[in-house]
Amino acid sequence: MTAPELNKRMANAIRALAMDSVEKAKSGHPGMPMGMADVATVLFTRFLKFDVANPHWPDRDRFVLSAGHGSMLLYSVLHLLGSTALTIGQLKQFRQLHSLTPGHPENFVTPGIETTTGPLGQGLAMSVGFALAERMLNAEYGDDIVDHYTYVIAGDGCLMEGVSHEAIDLAGHLKLNKLIVLFDDNGITIDGHTDLSTSVDQVARFQASGWHAERVDGFDQEEVAAAIERARKSDKPSLIACKTIIGYGAPTKADSHASHGAALGAAEIAGAREKLGWPYPPFEIPDDVATGWLEAGKGWVAEREAWEARLAAKDHDLKAEFKRRFDKILPGNFEAAVEAYKRGLSDTKPKVATRKSSEMALDMLTAIVPELVGGSADLTGSNLTRGKPQKPLTPEDYSGRYIHYGIREFGMSAAMNGISLHGGFLPYGGTFLVFSDYARPAIRLSALMGTHVVYVMTHDSIGLGEDGPTHQPVEHLAALRAIPHLLVFRPADAVEVAECWQIALETTNHPSLLALSRQNLPVLRTAHSVENKSARGAYLIAGPADAEVTLFATGSEVEIAVNAMAKIEAAGRTARVVSVPSFELFAAQDAAYRAEVIGTAKVKVAIEAAIRQGWDTFIGHDGIFIGMTGFGASAPIEALYPYFGITADAAADAALARLTSNV
Amino acid sequence: MTAPELNKRMANAIRALAMDSVEKAKSGHPGMPMGMADVATVLFTRFLKFDVANPHWPDRDRFVLSAGHGSMLLYSVLHLLGSTALTIGQLKQFRQLHSLTPGHPENFVTPGIETTTGPLGQGLAMSVGFALAERMLNAEYGDDIVDHYTYVIAGDGCLMEGVSHEAIDLAGHLKLNKLIVLFDDNGITIDGHTDLSTSVDQVARFQASGWHAERVDGFDQEEVAAAIERARKSDKPSLIACKTIIGYGAPTKADSHASHGAALGAAEIAGAREKLGWPYPPFEIPDDVATGWLEAGKGWVAEREAWEARLAAKDHDLKAEFKRRFDKILPGNFEAAVEAYKRGLSDTKPKVATRKSSEMALDMLTAIVPELVGGSADLTGSNLTRGKPQKPLTPEDYSGRYIHYGIREFGMSAAMNGISLHGGFLPYGGTFLVFSDYARPAIRLSALMGTHVVYVMTHDSIGLGEDGPTHQPVEHLAALRAIPHLLVFRPADAVEVAECWQIALETTNHPSLLALSRQNLPVLRTAHSVENKSARGAYLIAGPADAEVTLFATGSEVEIAVNAMAKIEAAGRTARVVSVPSFELFAAQDAAYRAEVIGTAKVKVAIEAAIRQGWDTFIGHDGIFIGMTGFGASAPIEALYPYFGITADAAADAALARLTSNV
């Protein structure tokens, strides 16, 4: 047996495990693993710096299966490399409840999986974040501590999705030369051959975006290896288009979408075994192949140990800081600094937009939390996301901690996920709240994976004024609150902004999103409180506990609620105001606190310059809602709030009328 | 005065009106109109086939201002061409409430505006739909009735957004040679110079996607004209990258993002007037320039009249059909056909997935409604969106009425908007419900504009099973119901599917979205009703009106509710089931009907395999909700529903326990 022959057999082991697991589950995607088995064998046995027994080694190469439906490729490889988690029993439980082998790779389920993929294009887009994080850390810690590659397997679907353009344009611009994408160029999509829907020349396309790109035969392991060697030496990110055949080996379903997303069936599998020269029973790996893979799995142990020795030799502070950041622990002075900052706000009472007080908070935070990496989708001057200490990151200088993401909300958000998953950084990025729609697929993945990222979404209502309904969020707060495990904040003043930033940075297992105003807002929290009141989600901000009217509001509408309270009091009745910076955190409070905050006022009013959906939880089905029922309009803010009836007068009048009608 | 000199002055009129209107509004974007004024002058005075007095002429060239923030370019041009709507008074009311000149172009506000733009990239993506509709109609009606171009002005932002890739890949593949994009290549974005965030070679990029692409000097009108001539002759879609200077003429702010999105200020405007040789007061156009533009505005009257004569000479049926389709009137036999089809379903009771009964409905509908244009984002065999009579559209044959949109949910949805806006077609397209997130920015524009499109979203819950949480919608029904003016349907059986399709086709001023199951569901509407019950949004589908328990449910969970009803009855209590195919249509019913449907049962239960948000409207804050509280999991459907507690037993037990506790 020569080495090349063993290599081929090692690739066939992936094919067999993929066929057999999908067949047992009667569900899954055998075609991609069978097509890309040779490429994966080359990558995982010769290049990928990875110790399967220590999957969290910070300087490992990262591997992203952007074509996530081919999850059996990754599970097979991890099993073959010797993962103690991914036993053969787990492969037999593919796609079953509570298994470590779900339909698509889930990093929060399976050891050794770097990120959750399946929604096409996002793996590729996240890989830009991984590669960027590597370069940024390298700029701080040097080659002997951080120096690794990010490899991606992507399919036609990934490259057809729009986010791929945002990703490759950004990666090419930033010269992320340690990013290497292996394109499964099999010419097949679910509907049939790719010529049904695309004619793009991918190599030319990537070259136009500043990538090194070439084509290889995806079944010629030496050719693939040589291309990876060239890619590793390039000063640009690299695309290697690997010409493959989907379902390679299947006698009738190869080169057809029939092998993409369903079990092949017993006859087809028997035929494939024959064709591949693989006479072994299902889930059985012959010794030579098993040994070959296990040896590859141990190939980087010495390298990892050498890395650990290099780190151990560094001075104490550097080591502690490196560990702190990978452990997601904030600097020791964080809490005190936030409290001092908050106290200053209650003293000075700056009447500024919450986007501005967010910038003020960031000036402070970026000075003490070096892992913060800011950015904006080309709205820096509007989102006010750049902290004073931050200089822009450029292709020539990766020590910058502010990223001009370009007009790429989705690409930015996916890159943020990648940066967070890489470790060592806490990314945040800005755009207009209305364009959270563009980023939504990545925001959902943030929530599903629990990445520690912060979305800074400004211009959060009709309050943005003249740009009109295309730019005015109306349904977005409800739509974002709908996403499980996402913390949505809409702070009312500079103090709440500081508190929400504090929660966002301290909550390491959930993403956060701040909805911030364009317009100026007074400080309502004029008495300093050590307690982070926003952490309760909702709290009494003004008025007596036993008032006849409760006014619930968020963000810019809390001021309106406070003014409405004054009008109600002027009419001889009583009112209280509850600020609701976060629905999710309020829902997490105990029943007694929630009951106290909701209160027993006869009349309940909610004020939010957005749709009602979700507010019945606070005010009930018969509560009064002062907000939007449709899209906004283009006009100055001074005209819009009265036009849509979102005023203190309207709220007070409605509450008083209800009080009277109840009497 | 030679012609070229007058042409330059005509361009300066755009610059002056843009500066002056933005200055008066103290808000807006002068930079783009000032940079692209020469290009626009060439396009609108020499090429664009458009009769400003008859903006709905079906064979007019379409113009899409993808860089929608430059709205003053379009308002200025329409005014100068002689629009009676866009008076100088309207330009002075730029960005004011109720004006015809909102911040971004809104086709539902302003005569002569083809589509709403501003969310970047979408104008370009919609233009693919416009150009495709033209080719499709041309294939049906011939060159003498339909033969026109679609022109686009796009900026750096449009070309950085990911959807641009989906659009140009699809347009290049489909060889949409009558699509011509003029790229405002000014090298500036909001954050500064484009070299902050992009290095792509746009000409090479477009060429890689099968476009004719070239570069010109955007201030050389003859060069621009020659390039447009070449583009018109190309057998590919064309990109003309026009090198321009943002804010051209402004003495200090030109070539800087300072001229992008704010009024220039009096001094800068005075300087620009001097630099441009434009001594006239604000909003004043000298006679020679006004006359030049007005003559251009009349340039196509003869052409339009000739077109009308050609149409008039056609036979009666063709004319009537052409008019019917542009008037969005369904064929005369539509209603009867749907009723007969519904009757058949109640008789034969097919137990199929609602995605399958949607396909059955489409087999029928596509045979009688020729304007239906189907498609899928590469999930045809899963979405079941192709009607039997439909053959695929290809670059060689535009008579196909089924479009393989590729893995491009956003691009598909934007193209559907463009097809609808063009007129003559009623587009629908499919993907998985979870990937409505990818399409969301276009769905929002559908709702804002009121385009007549139908989104077919299958695999609408954890019921899709093994693909796992990345593919299982949980928050999507709530998030879509949050979008104003979008009709979201979740039909429970084949009969409701037929009814929802009927409503979707009959509702011409709102987009519709169907959420359909992967799993089989029994026919519950076994007694035929002539009335379209789904049109009420919610209705009593089973049980007595005065029951002790009301079970509200949608889609696949209505069967569960019916089974829960039986269990409650078996326990000696009474229950009724309300099917809720559409929240929006139910909210539009009168109060009496709503009160009757909601009913007065002691115990209210809602069952939906999704989050609770929005359901309190039906069941109240203290109602019982059987559904999801977080993300799903990868497992067979048979395991998932019990695991998440969404079963008839769980619903019945909870209802009975509440009944008992209440007694």
Interface residues (C-beta under 8 A of the other chain):
Chain A: A25 S27 G28 G68 R95 Q96 L97 H98 S99 P102 G103 H104 E106 T116 T117 G118 P119 L120 G121 D156 G157 M160 E161 G162 V163 S164 H165 E166 D169 L170 G172 H173 T189 I190 D191 G192 L196 S197 T198 S199 V200 D201 Q202 A204 R205 Q207 A208 S209 G210 S376 D378 L379 T380 G381 S382 P392 H404 Y405 G406 I407 R408 F410 G411 V434 F435 D437 Y438 R440 P441 R444 L445 A447 L448 G465 E466 D467 G468 P469 T470 H471 V474 E475 A478 A479 R481 A482 I483 P484 H485 I611 Q613 G614 D616 T617 G620 H621 M628 T629 G630 F631 A633 S634 A635 P636 A639 L640 Y643
Chain B: A25 S27 G28 G68 R95 Q96 L97 H98 S99 P102 G103 H104 E106 T116 T117 G118 P119 L120 G121 D156 G157 M160 E161 G162 V163 S164 H165 E166 D169 L170 G172 H173 T189 I190 D191 G192 L196 S197 T198 S199 V200 D201 Q202 A204 R205 Q207 A208 S209 G210 S376 D378 L379 T380 G381 S382 P392 H404 Y405 G406 I407 R408 F410 G411 V434 F435 D437 Y438 R440 P441 R444 L445 A447 L448 G465 E466 D467 G468 P469 T470 H471 V474 E475 A478 A479 R481 A482 I483 P484 H485 I611 Q613 G614 D616 T617 G620 H621 M628 T629 G630 F631 A633 S634 A635 P636 A639 L640 Y643
